[in-house]
Amino acid sequence: MNQLVRMSQIGDAEGVQEPSADLRVPFAQSGAFVCKYIIGEPNDRAICCGAPVSDGKSWCAFHRRIVFEPTRPGRIR
């Protein structure tokens, strides 16, 4: 599922800490409201971040800043 995210929702890259490795869960067992960012290789035993997320987002704030690249002035898409 694709999600539209405003760049203002991603937040300051320097102010967001990486979630604890203790939160990681197998992707197949990840439920709603946890970060689905896959750590390592995406395979049948993939591990995802597992950090809590809000508003039905797919990624926590730390991983959203990796997934989405901020637009640069003058860049044409």
C-alpha positions in Angstrom: 0.0 0.0 0.0 1.4 3.4 -1.0 1.1 6.2 1.4 1.2 9.9 0.8 3.3 11.7 3.4 4.0 15.4 3.7 7.7 16.2 4.1 6.7 18.2 7.2 5.5 14.9 8.8 8.9 13.3 8.4 10.6 15.7 10.8 14.1 16.7 11.6 16.5 14.0 10.6 19.0 14.9 13.4 16.4 14.8 16.1 15.2 11.2 15.6 16.9 8.3 17.3 17.1 4.7 15.9 14.6 2.4 17.6 15.9 -0.3 19.9 16.8 -3.6 18.5 14.7 -5.2 21.3 11.6 -4.1 19.3 12.4 -6.1 16.2 9.9 -8.8 15.2 9.5 -11.3 12.3 7.7 -9.5 9.5 5.1 -12.3 9.3 4.2 -11.7 12.9 4.2 -7.9 12.8 0.8 -6.5 13.6 -0.9 -3.1 13.0 0.8 0.0 14.4 4.4 -1.3 14.2 7.1 -0.2 11.8 7.4 -2.5 8.8 10.9 -1.4 7.7 12.8 -4.6 6.9 16.2 -4.9 8.6 18.6 -6.9 6.4 17.5 -9.0 3.5 13.9 -9.3 2.5 13.2 -13.0 2.5 10.7 -15.5 4.1 12.4 -14.9 7.5 12.6 -11.1 7.3 12.8 -9.1 10.5 11.2 -5.7 10.7 11.9 -2.8 13.0 8.8 -3.3 15.2 8.8 0.2 16.7 5.4 1.7 17.5 3.9 3.9 14.9 0.7 6.1 14.9 -2.0 6.8 12.4 -1.6 3.6 10.5 1.8 4.6 9.0 4.1 1.8 7.6 7.3 3.2 9.1 8.5 4.8 12.3 9.9 8.4 12.2 13.5 7.1 12.0 12.8 4.8 9.0 10.5 7.3 7.2 13.5 9.7 6.8 15.4 6.8 5.1 12.5 5.8 2.8 11.6 9.3 1.7 14.2 11.6 0.2 13.4 15.3 0.7 12.9 17.2 -2.5 15.7 19.6 -3.4 15.1 23.0 -4.8 15.1 23.1 -8.5 14.6 19.4 -8.9 12.2 18.4 -11.7 10.3 15.1 -11.5 
